Amino acid sequence: MSVTTAASVGNSPKPYLRAHFAPVVDEISATSLTVHGSLPTELEGRYFRNSHNPLPGVVPSNWFAGSGMIHGIRLRGGQAEWYRNSWVRTPALDGAPYRRADGSTDLTASVAGTNIIEHAGKILALQEQNLPPDVPARGR
C-alpha cells in the first residue's frame, strides 16, 4: 500500500504542509495487509485516528483549518485485516461557510478534524465548535 501526498503543497512555505506533514490526497481501502514482524493475537479491535488534512489545491491559513480525515485499521488474530482512510463528509468539505450570509452560524459546517469517538453505536468526528457528524460504517 502506498499513500500519495500532495506534491503541489509539498513545497509550501507553510511548515505544516511540507515533508511528512504533507496532506494525503488519496482515500484508500486496503485489505489483508502485510505485517512485518508479528502482532500479538490478543491485540484485537479497531483503531481510528482523526486529523486535519486539506483537500488537494487547498492551502489552509493554519494547521487546524484543513478538512478532517479519518484513518482506521482493524486488527484480529495477529493480522491487520484492513486499513481505510477518508475525508469526513461535512458541508464544509463541499465549501459551505461556517458563517452564513445572514450572519448566523452553520454548526454542521465543520472540518471535523480534532477527535473521533464512538457513542450510542455511532462513530462521531469532532471539532470543538461544531456539531459532530456521524461517520458512515465503511467496514466497521
C-alpha positions as CSV (number, residue, x, y, z in Angstrom):
1,M,0.0,0.0,0.0
2,S,1.4,3.4,-0.9
3,V,0.0,6.8,0.0
4,T,0.2,9.8,-2.2
5,T,0.9,13.1,-0.6
6,A,0.1,16.5,-2.2
7,A,3.3,17.3,-4.1
8,S,1.8,20.7,-5.1
9,V,1.8,21.8,-1.5
10,G,4.8,19.8,-0.5
11,N,7.0,22.8,-1.4
12,S,4.7,25.2,0.5
13,P,6.3,27.8,2.7
14,K,3.9,26.6,5.4
15,P,5.7,24.0,7.5
16,Y,2.5,22.1,8.3
17,L,2.2,21.3,4.6
18,R,5.7,20.0,3.9
19,A,7.6,16.8,4.1
20,H,6.0,14.2,6.5
21,F,3.2,16.8,7.3
22,A,2.1,17.0,3.6
23,P,-1.6,16.1,3.2
24,V,-2.7,12.7,1.9
25,V,-4.5,13.1,-1.4
26,D,-6.0,9.6,-1.8
27,E,-8.8,7.8,0.0
28,I,-7.7,4.2,0.4
29,S,-9.4,0.9,1.3
30,A,-6.9,-1.9,1.7
31,T,-7.4,-5.4,3.0
32,S,-5.2,-8.4,4.0
33,L,-2.3,-6.1,4.9
34,T,1.2,-7.4,5.2
35,V,2.6,-7.4,8.7
36,H,6.3,-7.1,9.1
37,G,7.2,-8.9,12.3
38,S,4.2,-10.1,14.4
39,L,1.2,-8.8,16.1
40,P,0.1,-10.3,19.4
41,T,-3.1,-12.4,18.8
42,E,-4.6,-10.8,21.9
43,L,-4.4,-7.4,20.3
44,E,-7.8,-7.1,18.7
45,G,-10.0,-4.3,17.7
46,R,-10.3,-1.1,15.6
47,Y,-8.1,1.9,15.9
48,F,-9.3,5.2,14.5
49,R,-7.4,8.5,14.2
50,N,-8.7,11.8,13.0
51,S,-6.6,14.7,11.8
52,H,-6.7,17.8,9.6
53,N,-5.8,17.0,6.0
54,P,-6.5,19.7,3.4
55,L,-8.1,18.8,0.1
56,P,-5.8,18.9,-2.9
57,G,-5.3,22.5,-4.0
58,V,-6.5,24.0,-0.7
59,V,-3.9,25.8,1.4
60,P,-5.4,26.5,4.8
61,S,-4.4,29.6,6.8
62,N,-3.4,27.4,9.8
63,W,-2.6,23.9,10.9
64,F,-6.2,23.3,12.2
65,A,-8.1,24.5,9.1
66,G,-7.7,21.5,6.8
67,S,-10.6,19.2,6.3
68,G,-10.9,16.2,8.7
69,M,-9.6,12.9,7.5
70,I,-10.1,9.6,9.5
71,H,-7.7,6.8,9.3
72,G,-8.6,3.4,10.7
73,I,-7.1,-0.1,11.0
74,R,-8.7,-3.4,12.1
75,L,-6.5,-6.0,14.0
76,R,-7.7,-9.5,14.7
77,G,-5.9,-12.9,15.3
78,G,-2.4,-11.5,14.7
79,Q,-3.5,-10.0,11.4
80,A,-4.1,-6.5,10.1
81,E,-7.4,-7.1,8.3
82,W,-7.9,-3.6,6.8
83,Y,-6.8,0.0,6.6
84,R,-9.1,2.8,5.4
85,N,-9.0,6.5,5.3
86,S,-11.5,9.1,4.1
87,W,-12.4,12.7,4.5
88,V,-15.2,13.4,6.9
89,R,-18.2,14.3,4.7
90,T,-19.5,17.6,6.1
91,P,-20.9,20.7,4.4
92,A,-17.6,22.4,5.0
93,L,-15.9,19.7,2.8
94,D,-18.1,20.9,0.0
95,G,-17.2,24.6,0.7
96,A,-20.1,25.6,2.9
97,P,-19.0,28.6,5.1
98,Y,-19.1,28.5,8.9
99,R,-20.8,31.9,8.8
100,R,-23.9,32.2,6.6
101,A,-24.7,35.3,4.5
102,D,-27.3,36.4,7.2
103,G,-24.5,36.3,9.9
104,S,-25.8,33.1,11.6
105,T,-23.5,30.1,12.3
106,D,-23.9,26.8,10.5
107,L,-22.9,24.3,13.2
108,T,-22.8,21.5,10.6
109,A,-20.1,23.2,8.5
110,S,-17.3,21.6,10.5
111,V,-13.9,20.4,9.4
112,A,-14.4,17.7,12.0
113,G,-10.6,17.0,12.3
114,T,-9.9,17.1,16.1
115,N,-11.0,13.8,17.6
116,I,-13.2,10.8,17.0
117,I,-15.3,8.9,19.4
118,E,-17.8,6.0,19.5
119,H,-21.1,6.9,21.1
120,A,-24.5,5.2,21.1
121,G,-23.3,2.8,18.3
122,K,-22.1,5.6,16.1
123,I,-18.7,6.9,15.2
124,L,-18.6,10.7,15.6
125,A,-15.9,13.0,14.2
126,L,-15.4,16.1,16.5
127,Q,-14.3,19.6,16.4
128,E,-14.9,21.8,19.5
129,Q,-17.1,24.5,17.9
130,N,-19.4,22.4,15.7
131,L,-21.9,19.5,15.8
132,P,-20.3,16.1,15.4
133,P,-21.1,14.4,12.1
134,D,-21.8,10.7,12.0
135,V,-19.1,8.7,10.1
136,P,-20.5,6.1,7.7
137,A,-19.8,2.4,8.5
138,R,-17.3,1.6,5.7
139,G,-16.1,-1.8,7.1
140,R,-16.6,-1.4,10.8
